[in-house]
Amino acid sequence: AVVLCTYLEIGGIDLRDRSVIELGAGTGLLGIVATLLGARVTITDRAAALEFLESNVQANLPSELRSRAVVKELTWGKDLGNFPPGAFDFILGADIVYLEETFAELLQTLEHLCSEQTVILLSCRIRYERDHKFLKMLRGRFSVHEVHYDSIKDVHIYRAERGSRKDDF
């Protein structure tokens, strides 16, 4: 999350007044930083994480910005009707690619949330063969490019978008 937060701050990504959703938020760091950078953010995770997530948002955002960050339950592949299709400018995820049994649901969720203009930014370590498998699955549905690599932390950031995949070849 720290690597993707830094990338958002210095990578020329303008989040002011943009609609952002964070998937698998955990502590909510990424969503909190996106809010501080001016976005309207929906910070999501499974039900068990929401109380902790909400307390982090309350503790770490100035009161005048709290209305710009909403914590919502989202289990990938489920509850998608609670989220309007294609309604987000950015989809963010930090270290959410690790359980192979969730890959299909994660891809289903990304497809539901994406419009033709949505930018997906995922940061992750590539540790195992299954991580490469997820990237291959992602490339089957989106145009995917690595936009940053932090060699000290061994974290890759990938940008994915709908549309033509001809640039991937």
Accessible surface in RSA format (square Angstrom, percent):
REM  Atomic radii and reference values for relative SASA: ProtOr
REM  Chains: A
REM  Algorithm: Lee & Richards
REM  Probe-radius: 1.40
REM  Slices: 20
REM RES _ NUM      All-atoms   Total-Side   Main-Chain    Non-polar    All polar
REM                ABS   REL    ABS   REL    ABS   REL    ABS   REL    ABS   REL
RES ALA A   1    51.90  47.7  24.87  38.4  27.03  61.5  24.87  35.0  27.03  71.6
RES VAL A   2    84.85  55.8  83.34  75.4   1.51   3.6  83.75  72.8   1.10   3.0
RES VAL A   3     9.90   6.5   6.60   6.0   3.30   8.0   8.93   7.8   0.97   2.6
RES LEU A   4     0.00   0.0   0.00   0.0   0.00   0.0   0.00   0.0   0.00   0.0
RES CYS A   5     8.10   6.1   8.10   9.0   0.00   0.0   8.10  20.5   0.00   0.0
RES THR A   6    60.93  43.3  60.93  61.8   0.00   0.0  42.84  57.5  18.09  27.3
RES TYR A   7    30.93  14.4  27.79  15.8   3.13   8.2  16.76  12.6  14.17  17.5
RES LEU A   8     2.79   1.6   0.00   0.0   2.79   7.0   0.00   0.0   2.79   7.5
RES GLU A   9   107.76  61.9  77.59  58.7  30.16  71.8  11.35  21.9  96.41  78.7
RES ILE A  10   140.05  79.7 107.22  79.9  32.83  79.1 113.25  81.5  26.81  72.7
RES GLY A  11    33.06  40.8   0.00   N/A  33.06  40.8  13.66  37.5  19.40  43.4
RES GLY A  12    76.52  94.4   0.00   N/A  76.52  94.4  43.57 119.6  32.94  73.8
RES ILE A  13    27.89  15.9  12.65   9.4  15.24  36.7  15.61  11.2  12.28  33.3
RES ASP A  14    71.58  50.1  61.18  60.9  10.40  24.6  36.02  84.8  35.56  35.5
RES LEU A  15     2.16   1.2   0.00   0.0   2.16   5.4   0.00   0.0   2.16   5.8
RES ARG A  16   161.75  67.9 152.18  77.6   9.57  22.8  57.72  78.9 104.03  63.0
RES ASP A  17    95.88  67.2  85.26  84.9  10.62  25.1  26.31  61.9  69.57  69.4
RES ARG A  18    90.94  38.2  90.94  46.4   0.00   0.0  19.76  27.0  71.18  43.1
RES SER A  19    19.03  16.1  19.03  25.4   0.00   0.0   7.97  17.0  11.06  15.5
RES VAL A  20     0.15   0.1   0.00   0.0   0.15   0.4   0.00   0.0   0.15   0.4
RES ILE A  21     0.00   0.0   0.00   0.0   0.00   0.0   0.00   0.0   0.00   0.0
RES GLU A  22     3.80   2.2   3.80   2.9   0.00   0.0   0.00   0.0   3.80   3.1
RES LEU A  23     0.05   0.0   0.00   0.0   0.05   0.1   0.00   0.0   0.05   0.1
RES GLY A  24    23.57  29.1   0.00   N/A  23.57  29.1  10.60  29.1  12.97  29.0
RES ALA A  25     9.86   9.1   0.00   0.0   9.86  22.4   0.00   0.0   9.86  26.1
RES GLY A  26    34.07  42.0   0.00   N/A  34.07  42.0  33.50  91.9   0.57   1.3
RES THR A  27    73.60  52.3  71.02  72.0   2.58   6.2  59.42  79.8  14.18  21.4
RES GLY A  28     0.00   0.0   0.00   N/A   0.00   0.0   0.00   0.0   0.00   0.0
RES LEU A  29    65.26  36.3  63.98  45.8   1.27   3.2  64.50  45.3   0.76   2.0
RES LEU A  30     0.39   0.2   0.00   0.0   0.39   1.0   0.00   0.0   0.39   1.0
RES GLY A  31     0.00   0.0   0.00   N/A   0.00   0.0   0.00   0.0   0.00   0.0
RES ILE A  32    10.33   5.9  10.33   7.7   0.00   0.0  10.33   7.4   0.00   0.0
RES VAL A  33    21.34  14.0  21.34  19.3   0.00   0.0  21.34  18.5   0.00   0.0
RES ALA A  34     0.00   0.0   0.00   0.0   0.00   0.0   0.00   0.0   0.00   0.0
RES THR A  35     0.36   0.3   0.00   0.0   0.36   0.8   0.00   0.0   0.36   0.5
RES LEU A  36    91.17  50.8  63.52  45.4  27.65  69.5  63.52  44.6  27.65  74.4
RES LEU A  37    55.14  30.7  44.03  31.5  11.11  27.9  48.95  34.4   6.19  16.7
RES GLY A  38    18.91  23.3   0.00   N/A  18.91  23.3  18.30  50.2   0.60   1.4
RES ALA A  39     0.00   0.0   0.00   0.0   0.00   0.0   0.00   0.0   0.00   0.0
RES ARG A  40   108.88  45.7 105.65  53.9   3.23   7.7  51.73  70.7  57.15  34.6
RES VAL A  41     3.38   2.2   0.00   0.0   3.38   8.1   0.75   0.6   2.63   7.1
RES THR A  42    21.13  15.0  21.11  21.4   0.03   0.1   1.14   1.5  19.99  30.2
RES ILE A  43     0.00   0.0   0.00   0.0   0.00   0.0   0.00   0.0   0.00   0.0
RES THR A  44     0.31   0.2   0.31   0.3   0.00   0.0   0.00   0.0   0.31   0.5
RES ASP A  45    15.54  10.9  14.23  14.2   1.31   3.1   1.31   3.1  14.23  14.2
RES ARG A  46   148.82  62.5 148.78  75.8   0.04   0.1  45.18  61.7 103.64  62.8
RES ALA A  47    58.15  53.5  44.60  68.8  13.55  30.8  44.94  63.3  13.21  35.0
RES ALA A  48   106.65  98.1  64.96 100.3  41.68  94.8  77.98 109.8  28.66  75.9
RES ALA A  49    26.38  24.3  20.59  31.8   5.79  13.2  26.35  37.1   0.03   0.1
RES LEU A  50    38.29  21.3  37.80  27.0   0.49   1.2  37.95  26.7   0.34   0.9
RES GLU A  51   152.44  87.5 142.30 107.7  10.13  24.1  61.46 118.9  90.98  74.3
RES PHE A  52   113.95  57.0 108.71  67.3   5.24  13.6 112.47  68.2   1.47   4.2
RES LEU A  53     0.00   0.0   0.00   0.0   0.00   0.0   0.00   0.0   0.00   0.0
RES GLU A  54    68.26  39.2  68.26  51.6   0.00   0.0  40.11  77.6  28.15  23.0
RES SER A  55    59.36  50.2  51.06  68.1   8.30  19.1  46.83  99.7  12.54  17.6
RES ASN A  56    29.44  20.3  29.44  28.5   0.00   0.0   0.91   2.2  28.53  27.6
RES VAL A  57     0.95   0.6   0.95   0.9   0.00   0.0   0.95   0.8   0.00   0.0
RES GLN A  58    74.33  41.6  72.11  52.7   2.22   5.3  36.58  77.9  37.75  28.6
RES ALA A  59    83.57  76.8  42.56  65.7  41.01  93.3  54.11  76.2  29.46  78.0
RES ASN A  60    83.11  57.3  63.75  61.6  19.36  46.6  15.92  38.3  67.19  64.9
RES LEU A  61     3.37   1.9   0.00   0.0   3.37   8.5   1.26   0.9   2.11   5.7
RES PRO A  62    54.91  40.0  42.21  38.5  12.70  46.2  54.02  44.6   0.89   5.5
RES SER A  63    80.59  68.1  62.25  83.1  18.34  42.2  33.28  70.9  47.31  66.3
RES GLU A  64   132.49  76.1 103.66  78.4  28.83  68.6  67.06 129.7  65.43  53.4
RES LEU A  65    42.63  23.7  42.63  30.5   0.00   0.0  42.63  29.9   0.00   0.0
RES ARG A  66    83.01  34.9  77.60  39.6   5.41  12.9  17.17  23.5  65.84  39.9
RES SER A  67   102.23  86.4  67.42  90.0  34.80  80.2  59.54 126.8  42.68  59.8
RES ARG A  68    63.42  26.6  58.11  29.6   5.32  12.7  24.12  33.0  39.31  23.8
RES ALA A  69    10.43   9.6   0.00   0.0  10.43  23.7   0.00   0.0  10.43  27.6
RES VAL A  70    75.21  49.5  71.78  65.0   3.43   8.3  75.21  65.3   0.00   0.0
RES VAL A  71    26.16  17.2   3.89   3.5  22.26  53.6   3.89   3.4  22.26  60.4
RES LYS A  72    70.56  34.4  66.66  40.9   3.90   9.3  44.62  40.2  25.94  27.6
RES GLU A  73    76.36  43.8  67.60  51.1   8.76  20.9  15.41  29.8  60.96  49.8
RES LEU A  74     2.71   1.5   0.02   0.0   2.69   6.8   0.02   0.0   2.69   7.3
RES THR A  75    38.58  27.4  38.38  38.9   0.20   0.5  29.03  39.0   9.55  14.4
RES TRP A  76    39.21  15.7  33.63  16.3   5.58  13.1  31.53  16.8   7.68  12.5
RES GLY A  77    20.30  25.0   0.00   N/A  20.30  25.0   0.90   2.5  19.40  43.4
RES LYS A  78   123.78  60.4 116.94  71.8   6.84  16.3  88.23  79.4  35.55  37.9
RES ASP A  79    57.23  40.1  36.80  36.6  20.43  48.3  13.39  31.5  43.84  43.7
RES LEU A  80    21.47  12.0  18.45  13.2   3.02   7.6  18.45  13.0   3.02   8.1
RES GLY A  81    81.07 100.0   0.00   N/A  81.07 100.0  42.12 115.6  38.95  87.2
RES ASN A  82    91.07  62.8  75.09  72.6  15.98  38.5  16.47  39.6  74.60  72.1
RES PHE A  83     2.56   1.3   1.79   1.1   0.77   2.0   1.79   1.1   0.77   2.2
RES PRO A  84    80.39  58.6  73.93  67.4   6.46  23.5  79.87  65.9   0.51   3.2
RES PRO A  85    99.40  72.4  80.64  73.5  18.76  68.2  80.64  66.6  18.76 116.6
RES GLY A  86    24.19  29.8   0.00   N/A  24.19  29.8   6.98  19.2  17.21  38.5
RES ALA A  87    46.04  42.3  19.68  30.4  26.36  60.0  31.43  44.3  14.60  38.7
RES PHE A  88    16.52   8.3  13.23   8.2   3.29   8.6  14.44   8.8   2.08   5.9
RES ASP A  89    41.63  29.2  39.12  38.9   2.51   5.9   2.08   4.9  39.55  39.4
RES PHE A  90    12.84   6.4  12.84   8.0   0.00   0.0  12.84   7.8   0.00   0.0
RES ILE A  91     0.00   0.0   0.00   0.0   0.00   0.0   0.00   0.0   0.00   0.0
RES LEU A  92     0.00   0.0   0.00   0.0   0.00   0.0   0.00   0.0   0.00   0.0
RES GLY A  93     0.01   0.0   0.00   N/A   0.01   0.0   0.00   0.0   0.01   0.0
RES ALA A  94    14.24  13.1   3.91   6.0  10.33  23.5   3.91   5.5  10.33  27.4
RES ASP A  95    64.80  45.4  58.46  58.2   6.33  15.0  23.63  55.6  41.17  41.1
RES ILE A  96     7.61   4.3   5.68   4.2   1.93   4.6   6.00   4.3   1.61   4.4
RES VAL A  97     3.96   2.6   3.53   3.2   0.43   1.0   3.53   3.1   0.43   1.2
RES TYR A  98    95.93  44.8  94.29  53.6   1.64   4.3  55.69  41.9  40.24  49.6
RES LEU A  99    76.54  42.6  75.47  54.0   1.07   2.7  76.15  53.5   0.39   1.0
RES GLU A 100    69.68  40.0  60.81  46.0   8.87  21.1  23.61  45.7  46.08  37.6
RES GLU A 101   130.37  74.8 102.90  77.8  27.48  65.4  67.10 129.8  63.27  51.7
RES THR A 102    35.05  24.9  34.55  35.0   0.50   1.2  33.79  45.4   1.26   1.9
RES PHE A 103     2.47   1.2   2.47   1.5   0.00   0.0   2.47   1.5   0.00   0.0
RES ALA A 104    58.60  53.9  53.70  82.9   4.90  11.1  54.11  76.2   4.49  11.9
RES GLU A 105    60.68  34.8  60.44  45.7   0.24   0.6  18.52  35.8  42.16  34.4
RES LEU A 106     0.10   0.1   0.10   0.1   0.00   0.0   0.10   0.1   0.00   0.0
RES LEU A 107     0.23   0.1   0.23   0.2   0.00   0.0   0.23   0.2   0.00   0.0
RES GLN A 108    85.60  47.9  84.24  61.6   1.36   3.2  27.56  58.7  58.05  44.0
RES THR A 109     0.00   0.0   0.00   0.0   0.00   0.0   0.00   0.0   0.00   0.0
RES LEU A 110     0.00   0.0   0.00   0.0   0.00   0.0   0.00   0.0   0.00   0.0
RES GLU A 111    56.10  32.2  51.92  39.3   4.18  10.0  13.69  26.5  42.41  34.6
RES HIS A 112    44.52  24.3  34.22  23.8  10.31  26.4  27.10  27.9  17.42  20.3
RES LEU A 113     0.00   0.0   0.00   0.0   0.00   0.0   0.00   0.0   0.00   0.0
RES CYS A 114     7.82   5.9   0.00   0.0   7.82  18.4   0.00   0.0   7.82   8.4
RES SER A 115    30.99  26.2  23.96  32.0   7.04  16.2  25.46  54.2   5.54   7.8
RES GLU A 116   111.57  64.1  93.79  71.0  17.78  42.3  49.69  96.1  61.88  50.5
RES GLN A 117   137.99  77.2 122.78  89.7  15.20  36.2  66.48 141.5  71.51  54.2
RES THR A 118     0.35   0.3   0.00   0.0   0.35   0.8   0.18   0.2   0.18   0.3
RES VAL A 119    12.16   8.0  12.16  11.0   0.00   0.0  12.16  10.6   0.00   0.0
RES ILE A 120     0.03   0.0   0.03   0.0   0.00   0.0   0.03   0.0   0.00   0.0
RES LEU A 121     0.12   0.1   0.12   0.1   0.00   0.0   0.12   0.1   0.00   0.0
RES LEU A 122     3.48   1.9   3.48   2.5   0.00   0.0   3.48   2.4   0.00   0.0
RES SER A 123     3.20   2.7   1.80   2.4   1.41   3.2   0.28   0.6   2.92   4.1
RES CYS A 124     5.67   4.3   3.03   3.4   2.65   6.2   3.13   7.9   2.54   2.7
RES ARG A 125    93.33  39.2  92.21  47.0   1.12   2.7  14.80  20.2  78.53  47.6
RES ILE A 126    34.30  19.5  13.62  10.1  20.68  49.8  13.62   9.8  20.68  56.1
RES ARG A 127    99.57  41.8  64.42  32.8  35.15  83.7  37.34  51.0  62.23  37.7
RES TYR A 128   114.66  53.5 106.86  60.8   7.80  20.3  71.83  54.0  42.83  52.8
RES GLU A 129   136.75  78.5 127.46  96.4   9.28  22.1  67.71 131.0  69.04  56.4
RES ARG A 130    81.44  34.2  76.13  38.8   5.31  12.6  15.27  20.9  66.17  40.1
RES ASP A 131     1.12   0.8   1.02   1.0   0.10   0.2   0.24   0.6   0.88   0.9
RES HIS A 132    96.44  52.7  91.56  63.6   4.88  12.5  55.53  57.2  40.91  47.6
RES LYS A 133    99.31  48.4  94.95  58.3   4.36  10.4  59.72  53.8  39.59  42.2
RES PHE A 134     0.30   0.1   0.30   0.2   0.00   0.0   0.30   0.2   0.00   0.0
RES LEU A 135    11.64   6.5  11.64   8.3   0.00   0.0  11.64   8.2   0.00   0.0
RES LYS A 136   160.49  78.3 152.95  93.8   7.54  17.9  99.00  89.1  61.48  65.5
RES MET A 137    57.02  29.5  47.34  31.3   9.67  23.0  54.56  46.4   2.46   3.3
RES LEU A 138     0.05   0.0   0.05   0.0   0.00   0.0   0.05   0.0   0.00   0.0
RES ARG A 139    93.70  39.3  87.82  44.8   5.87  14.0  34.43  47.0  59.27  35.9
RES GLY A 140    47.78  58.9   0.00   N/A  47.78  58.9  32.06  88.0  15.72  35.2
RES ARG A 141    91.92  38.6  80.18  40.9  11.75  28.0  19.35  26.4  72.58  44.0
RES PHE A 142     0.15   0.1   0.15   0.1   0.00   0.0   0.15   0.1   0.00   0.0
RES SER A 143    11.92  10.1  10.90  14.6   1.02   2.3   5.49  11.7   6.44   9.0
RES VAL A 144     4.13   2.7   0.00   0.0   4.13   9.9   0.00   0.0   4.13  11.2
RES HIS A 145    71.01  38.8  67.49  46.9   3.52   9.0  42.19  43.5  28.82  33.5
RES GLU A 146    82.18  47.2  53.14  40.2  29.04  69.1  22.69  43.9  59.49  48.6
RES VAL A 147    54.03  35.6  22.19  20.1  31.84  76.7  29.97  26.0  24.06  65.2
RES HIS A 148    73.37  40.1  65.23  45.3   8.14  20.8  45.11  46.5  28.25  32.9
RES TYR A 149    92.96  43.4  70.07  39.9  22.89  59.6  50.38  37.9  42.58  52.5
RES ASP A 150    30.18  21.1  25.79  25.7   4.39  10.4   7.00  16.5  23.18  23.1
RES SER A 151    83.51  70.6  61.76  82.4  21.75  50.1  32.58  69.4  50.93  71.4
RES ILE A 152   164.54  93.6 133.22  99.2  31.32  75.5 139.57 100.5  24.97  67.8
RES LYS A 153    91.73  44.7  86.81  53.3   4.92  11.7  49.65  44.7  42.08  44.8
RES ASP A 154    60.43  42.3  60.43  60.1   0.00   0.0  22.06  51.9  38.37  38.3
RES VAL A 155    17.93  11.8  17.93  16.2   0.00   0.0  17.93  15.6   0.00   0.0
RES HIS A 156    32.52  17.8  32.52  22.6   0.00   0.0  25.01  25.8   7.51   8.7
RES ILE A 157     0.00   0.0   0.00   0.0   0.00   0.0   0.00   0.0   0.00   0.0
RES TYR A 158    11.41   5.3  11.10   6.3   0.31   0.8   3.02   2.3   8.40  10.4
RES ARG A 159    70.12  29.4  69.78  35.6   0.34   0.8  11.97  16.4  58.14  35.2
RES ALA A 160     0.76   0.7   0.69   1.1   0.07   0.2   0.76   1.1   0.00   0.0
RES GLU A 161    50.53  29.0  50.53  38.2   0.00   0.0   6.65  12.9  43.88  35.8
RES ARG A 162    67.34  28.3  55.96  28.5  11.38  27.1   8.77  12.0  58.57  35.5
RES GLY A 163    38.85  47.9   0.00   N/A  38.85  47.9  26.77  73.5  12.08  27.0
RES SER A 164    66.25  56.0  38.25  51.1  28.00  64.5  44.82  95.4  21.43  30.0
RES ARG A 165    91.36  38.4  85.21  43.4   6.15  14.6   9.84  13.4  81.51  49.4
RES LYS A 166   148.07  72.2 132.51  81.3  15.56  37.0  99.81  89.8  48.26  51.4
RES ASP A 167    99.59  69.8  73.78  73.4  25.81  61.0  19.75  46.5  79.83  79.6
RES ASP A 168    43.19  30.3   9.03   9.0  34.16  80.8  12.88  30.3  30.31  30.2
RES PHE A 169   205.24 102.7 140.80  87.2  64.44 167.7 171.52 104.0  33.72  96.5
END  Absolute sums over single chains surface
CHAIN  1 A     8400.3       6769.1       1631.2       4518.0       3882.3
END  Absolute sums over all chains
TOTAL          8400.3       6769.1       1631.2       4518.0       3882.3
